């Protein structure tokens, strides 16, 4: 049976995340979590720095592969998603496997609509 766990990022790191070390704090939660499916809920997180996004993107993929866990980002604002997409483009290589594609989850139609209209 697969278990699901949600980690509320703003409760751990606040609404503005600026450092690479913040990613380590989140990944420690993944290491110590017995769930197969882990959701990082970014609701109430207003912005993230490029350095955090860069480290988070790298760490998320590393831990998902090493620990065989499905890790997704949910309820991220347009600013957060744009930053994560920007670093994804810079980290992705020619040999990127399909399972490294970032996954974003929305709990309401208005969040999805806002994201789609931001392009």
N, C-alpha and C positions, 0 to 999 in steps of 0.2 A: 504494500500500500504506500502510495506517495503522499507525503505530508507537505503542507504549504505553510510558509511563514512570511509575515509582513514586517518589515523594519521601517519605522517612521523616521526618516532621515532628519527632519527638522527638530525632533525631540532629542536627538543625539548631538547634532552639529549646529543647529540654529538655522536661520533663514538666509544667511550669506556665508558660503563656504569658500575659503581662500587658500588653503594649504594642501600640499601633497600628503602630509601626515594624516589629514582627515580621512583619506581613503583607507589608510591602514586601520583606523578606528572602525570603519564599516566592515572591512574584510575580516577583522577579528570576530565580528558578530557572525559572519558566514562560517568561519572555521569552527566556531563553537555551537553551531546550529545543526541539529540532526535532520532537518527537513530537506527533502529533495528539490523542492521548488521554493526559491527565495525571491521575494519582491521587495525592492527598494522603493518605498513610496516617498516621492519628492514633493508631496503637497505642502504648501507653505514655504518651500524653499524658493526664494526670489531670484537668486543668481549664484553662479559658481565661477571660480577663476579658471583660466585656461590650465594652470598648473594642476589644480585639483582634477579637472576633467580629464587631462592627459593621464594622470596616475590612476584615476578611477577606471577609465576605459581599459587600461592595461591590466590592472588588478582583477577587474570583473571577469575578463576573458581568461586570465590565468587560473583563477580559483574555480571558475565554472568547469574548465577542462581538467584540472588536477583532482578536484573533489567530485567530479561527475554530478554537478548540480545545475539546475536550470535557474539562472539569475536574470531577472527582468527589472526594468525601470518603469515605474508607473506614476501617473499624475504629475509629470514634470511640466513646468511652465515653458513657454516658447523660448525664453532666454536660455534655460537649462538645456533644452533639446538642441538648440542651435549650437551651443558650445560643445556638447557631446558629439554632434555630427561633424563639427569642424575638426576635432581631434581624431575622430574615426577616419576621416579622409587622410589625415597626415600619418596615421599609424598603419593603415591597411596597406599591405604589399600586394604584388602581383599574384602571389600564391595563397591569398587568403581563402580559407575554406568557408563554405556557405554557413556553417554554424556560428561563425563569428560576426554575423550581421546583427547590429543592435536591435533589440526588441523594445517597443514602447507600448504601454498599456494605458487605456483611459477608462475611467469609471463613469463618464458621462458623455453624451453626444456633443455637448457644447465644448468640452475640452478637445475632442477630436476635431470638431469643425474649426476651432480656433487654430489648431496646429496646421490643418490642411490649408487654411486660408493665409497662413504666414509665408507661403512660398511665392 
